[in-house]
Amino acid sequence: MYKTKNITKDALKALKIKNQDEIVDLTGSKLDPVKAWEVIKSTSEDFSKSDVKAQEADALLYEMLHPKMQQKDKRSDAKEIIRLQEKERARALDLLELELLIAA
């Protein structure tokens, strides 16, 4: 349910945050992965309670910790989009063929 449940604080401290300046401009403070993880942990009552916002934050924090996993997901998403577009084109061609048959 929670992907960062077994993450160590050392791993969180080692995480390099990109665009901290932009984060400070938008929120007024730097993003601290350890504090974020602690908020997720407390909101979910030590990762035992299902909370939508905590799960969303957990997923985002996990993506930051494991960016390669996210890239794989993006590639498979791109392939799925291509497959859906191919199916859509095939349906459009089928409809066009039917229209031509009806018109003939």
SERO-4910 file (N, C-alpha, C, O; in steps of 0.05 Angstrom, whole numbers):
BEGIN
 pado doro    nc1    nc2    nc3   cac1   cac2   cac3    cc1    cc2    cc3    oc1    oc2    oc3
  Met    A     17    -24      0      0      0      0     18     25      0     14     43    -17
  Tyr    A     36     27     18     55     50     19     82     40     10     94     22     21
  Lys    A     93     54    -11    118     45    -23    142     53     -6    163     40     -8
  Thr    A    140     74      9    164     84     24    164     74     53    179     85     69
  Lys    A    148     55     59    145     45     87    173     37     98    179     42    121
  Asn    A    188     23     82    214     12     92    238     28     84    261     19     85
  Ile    A    234     53     75    256     71     68    270     81     93    257     86    113
  Thr    A    296     82     92    311     92    115    313    122    114    312    134     92
  Lys    A    318    135    137    321    164    137    347    172    123    349    193    112
  Asp    A    367    154    124    392    160    110    388    162     80    399    179     67
  Ala    A    371    144     69    365    145     41    350    171     34    355    183     13
  Leu    A    333    180     52    318    204     47    336    229     49    334    247     33
  Lys    A    355    228     68    374    250     71    392    252     47    401    274     39
  Ala    A    399    230     34    417    229     11    403    238    -15    416    243    -35
  Leu    A    377    240    -14    362    248    -38    368    276    -46    365    295    -30
  Lys    A    376    280    -71    381    307    -82    355    318    -94    343    305   -112
  Ile    A    346    341    -85    322    353    -95    329    373   -116    345    392   -112
  Lys    A    317    370   -140    321    389   -161    302    412   -158    280    409   -146
  Asn    A    309    435   -168    292    458   -169    283    468   -141    261    477   -137
  Gln    A    302    466   -122    295    476    -95    288    506    -95    271    514    -80
  Asp    A    301    521   -113    295    550   -114    266    555   -122    253    572   -110
  Glu    A    257    540   -141    229    542   -150    210    533   -128    189    545   -124
  Ile    A    217    512   -114    201    502    -91    199    524    -70    177    528    -59
  Val    A    221    536    -64    222    558    -43    204    581    -52    189    592    -36
  Asp    A    206    588    -78    189    610    -89    160    604    -86    144    621    -79
  Leu    A    152    579    -91    124    571    -91    113    566    -63     90    572    -57
  Thr    A    130    554    -46    120    546    -19    131    562      4    119    562     26
  Gly    A    153    575     -1    165    591     21    186    576     37    199    587     54
  Ser    A    189    550     31    210    534     45    220    512     27    207    504      7
  Lys    A    243    501     34    255    479     19    239    453     24    228    450     45
  Leu    A    240    435      5    228    409      8    248    392     23    270    388     15
  Asp    A    239    381     46    256    363     62    243    335     60    222    331     71
  Pro    A    257    317     46    245    290     43    240    275     69    220    260     71
  Val    A    256    280     89    252    267    115    226    277    128    211    261    138
  Lys    A    222    303    127    198    314    139    173    305    123    153    299    135
  Ala    A    176    304     97    154    295     80    146    266     87    123    259     90
  Trp    A    167    249     90    162    221     98    149    219    125    132    202    129
  Glu    A    158    235    144    147    235    171    117    243    171    101    232    186
  Val    A    110    263    154     82    271    151     66    248    140     44    243    149
  Ile    A     76    235    119     62    212    108     58    190    129     37    179    132
  Lys    A     79    185    144     79    164    165     58    171    186     42    154    194
  Ser    A     57    196    195     39    204    216     10    205    206     -9    196    220
  Thr    A      6    215    182    -21    217    170    -33    189    166    -57    185    169
  Ser    A    -16    170    158    -25    143    153    -24    126    178    -28    101    177
  Glu    A    -19    139    201    -17    124    227      2    101    225     -5     77    228
  Asp    A     27    108    219     49     89    216     44     69    193     49     45    196
  Phe    A     35     80    171     30     65    146      9     43    149      9     24    133
  Ser    A     -9     46    168    -30     26    172    -57     34    162    -74     18    156
  Lys    A    -62     61    160    -88     71    152    -86     80    123    -67     93    114
  Ser    A   -107     74    108   -108     82     80   -118    111     78   -140    117     87
  Asp    A   -101    128     68   -107    156     65    -99    165     37    -75    162     29
  Val    A   -117    175     21   -112    181     -7    -89    201    -10    -71    196    -26
  Lys    A    -90    223      4    -69    243      2    -42    232     10    -21    238     -2
  Ala    A    -41    217     32    -16    205     41     -5    185     20     19    184     16
  Gln    A    -23    170      7    -14    151    -13     -4    166    -38     16    157    -50
  Glu    A    -16    188    -45     -7    204    -68     21    215    -62     39    214    -78
  Ala    A     25    226    -38     51    237    -30     71    215    -28     94    219    -36
  Asp    A     63    192    -18     81    169    -17     91    160    -45    114    155    -49
  Ala    A     72    160    -64     80    152    -91     99    172   -103    118    165   -117
  Leu    A     94    198    -99    112    219   -109    140    217    -97    160    219   -111
  Leu    A    141    213    -71    166    210    -57    181    185    -67    206    186    -71
  Tyr    A    167    164    -72    179    139    -82    190    144   -110    212    134   -117
  Glu    A    176    159   -127    185    166   -154    211    182   -152    229    178   -169
  Met    A    213    200   -133    237    215   -130    261    198   -121    283    202   -130
  Leu    A    255    178   -105    276    159    -96    284    139   -117    307    131   -117
  His    A    266    132   -135    271    112   -155    263    123   -183    243    113   -194
  Pro    A    278    142   -193    270    154   -219    271    134   -243    257    138   -262
  Lys    A    288    114   -241    290     95   -263    264     78   -266    256     71   -288
  Met    A    252     72   -243    226     58   -244    205     74   -258    190     64   -274
  Gln    A    205    101   -254    186    118   -267    191    119   -297    171    120   -312
  Gln    A    216    119   -305    222    120   -334    211     95   -348    201     97   -370
  Lys    A    213     72   -335    203     48   -347    173     50   -350    161     42   -370
  Asp    A    159     61   -329    130     64   -331    123     83   -354    103     78   -368
  Lys    A    138    105   -357    132    123   -379    135    110   -406    119    115   -424
  Arg    A    156     93   -409    159     79   -434    135     60   -440    125     60   -462
  Ser    A    127     46   -420    104     28   -424     79     43   -429     61     35   -444
  Asp    A     76     67   -416     53     84   -421     53     94   -450     33     95   -463
  Ala    A     77    101   -459     79    111   -487     72     89   -507     58     94   -527
  Lys    A     81     64   -501     74     42   -518     43     37   -518     31     32   -539
  Glu    A     31     40   -495      2     36   -493    -13     57   -508    -33     52   -521
  Ile    A     -3     82   -507    -15    104   -522    -13     98   -552    -33    103   -567
  Ile    A     10     89   -561     13     82   -589     -6     60   -598    -18     62   -619
  Arg    A     -9     40   -581    -28     18   -587    -56     28   -589    -71     21   -607
  Leu    A    -64     46   -571    -91     57   -571    -95     74   -596   -117     74   -608
  Gln    A    -75     89   -604    -77    105   -628    -80     88   -653    -95     94   -671
  Glu    A    -65     66   -653    -67     47   -676    -95     35   -678   -107     33   -699
  Lys    A   -106     28   -655   -134     17   -654   -154     38   -664   -173     32   -678
  Glu    A   -150     63   -655   -168     84   -663   -166     88   -693   -187     92   -706
  Arg    A   -143     88   -705   -140     91   -734   -153     68   -748   -166     72   -769
  Ala    A   -149     44   -738   -162     20   -751   -192     23   -750   -205     16   -770
  Arg    A   -203     32   -728   -232     35   -727   -242     57   -746   -262     53   -759
  Ala    A   -226     78   -748   -233    100   -767   -233     89   -796   -251     96   -812
  Leu    A   -213     73   -802   -212     61   -829   -235     42   -834   -247     42   -856
  Asp    A   -243     26   -814   -266      8   -816   -291     24   -821   -308     17   -838
  Leu    A   -295     46   -806   -319     63   -810   -319     76   -838   -340     77   -851
  Leu    A   -296     85   -847   -294     97   -874   -301     76   -895   -315     82   -914
  Glu    A   -291     52   -891   -297     30   -910   -327     24   -911   -339     21   -932
  Leu    A   -340     23   -887   -369     19   -886   -384     41   -900   -403     36   -914
  Glu    A   -376     66   -895   -389     88   -908   -387     87   -938   -406     93   -952
  Leu    A   -363     79   -948   -359     76   -977   -377     54   -988   -387     57  -1010
  Leu    A   -379     32   -974   -396     10   -983   -425     18   -984   -440     11  -1002
  Ile    A   -434     33   -964   -461     43   -963   -467     62   -986   -488     61   -998
  Ala    A   -448     80   -991   -451    100  -1012   -450     88  -1040   -461    100  -1058
  Ala    A   -438     66  -1043   -435     54  -1070   -459     41  -1080   -460     30  -1102
***
